[in-house]
Amino acid sequence: MIHPMLAEWLGTALLIILGNGVVANVVLPQSKGNGGGWIVIAFGWAMAVFVGVYVSAPHSGAHLNPAVSIALATLGQFAWSDVPMYIGAQLLGAFTGAAVVALVYKSHFNACKDAGLQLAVFSTTPAIEGKIQNLFTEAMATVILILGVLFIKSPQESLGALDALPVAFLVLAIGLSLGGPTGYAINPARDLGPRLLYTFFPFQHKGTARWDYAWVPVLGPIIGAVVAALVYMQITA
């Protein structure tokens, strides 16, 4: 067994390395996966979730997402006093994972003159700008995520390693069905940690990190997590 905070850091780092990595492979110029499309990205993120959950589940419960920690605390299945530590580990893991992707694909980032594509590797932006609509989309997608996770895991128990595959399929379904409008962050750490890395990493042709939008993929999943927890309490009462 390893410390839960280390497990959350490692699991989230693996999630971002593989998740942001598949986006880099698809969108950055001269990559062998360039042009692979949305299906490849959605499958890549699903497999990233599988690996992150499988590795960390026996040690921390595989939250890997502040929305999961907040939802479980709202349900009384996780101590509120542990939520800040879990979120800190998740943010640090996401930042670490994004740094690995930046280093692995550094030559391709330097060859990319489209600042929007560079940012897309790390953080989400909406297909059609409209922050209230975007916020609703992120919240609704997170409701589906959290409800799915709550029904996958056993009551009063953390996610186990055997739950990794159904959770991966759940994320795949969300990406294929609800991911188009905003890029389905559904995880504040997944968006915020890499956005911080992009802000400070010395890329060529770098543009804005879109901090004016950054609150949407943070607040939306948190709202969705609380709503999902309340709905779950009502339908399982």
Buried (B, 14 or more C-beta within 10 A) or exposed (E): EEEBBBBBBBBBBBBBBBBBBBBBBBBBEEBEBEEBEEEBBBBBBBBBBBBBBBBBBBBBBBBBBBBBBBBBBBBEBBEEEBBEBBBBBBBBBBBBBBBBBBEBBBEBBBBBEEBEBBBBBBBBBBEEEEBEBBBBBBBBBBBBBBBBBBEBBEEEEBBBBEBBBBBBBBBBBBBBEBBBBBBBBBBBBBBBBBBBBBBEBEBEEBEEBBEEBBEBBBBBBBBBBBBBBBBBEEEEE
